[in-house]
Amino acid sequence: MKQAAYTVKLSKTLYQNTYRCILSNENEEVIGNLRVVPGLPLDRNEIPENAPTVPPYLLVIVDDADINKDNLIDFEERTSYALLKRFSTEYFVPQHCQFYYPSPAFVFEQPDSTTTPIM
């Protein structure tokens, strides 16, 4: 059975086009804190004629979230759906989310992890 999308609460930050986001599940429990930066393509008149067309997207930095290796895909799917819906307007329709995890705890637990914690 497909899970419902998460609920998103947004606030603008002091940086241009950067948002703080609180993510809640269907029980209204906070499950994540994110930063979202909309990726806005340049106007066609600002780039060479032969430049490729690129779609807008959302850069999602997961500062803290209730995720692990078993629920990561479900987390990204539900979060993407909620964010794409929330950020879409008549003039801006992001096509996908690109997730970044500054320090997912479960990566450090892997025996073959190439990530070295900074002491």
Order of alpha helices (4+ residues) and beta strands (2+ residues): beta-beta-beta-beta-alpha-beta-alpha
